[in-house]
């Protein structure tokens, strides 16, 4: 499969997953689980172990193969599991997915990345890697910043001479802050929308 075909397939799967997510949201809204804590608790009662495991796996997949909008999965974690547990499950899944991205890029190289992102997008950030020390700092700042293209930069880091432990600590220490910012923003935004409805 060519790079372009792979990216088209990912785009199509993203559209399909978005439609499925919208359908599930409508279904859950009709069940009343977004408006009633009791109904939410009853719905999740028999999913206390399997639910978090499946959710973490979904988070890992959406980082490695971006077919689910990241913001949606972050919001889902907090809505279904609560602020504390939802944050932890989001964090675990995203950190594991980010580590997998790094090692996939390091092992398979640029050809793997081009199945996910265009060469134009990759080259836009490749110029940052000319000085490894500067890139390490830029990478840490971007992982800390809520609006940076994290998944692309994680893949790009795998092509550089960044040490795996350096990458690991940047991800582990910087990711929680962006996840917290996204989660809080999405939760308050969702609550505001629900009040309008």
Order of alpha helices (4+ residues) and beta strands (2+ residues): alpha-alpha-alpha-alpha-alpha-alpha-alpha-alpha-alpha-alpha
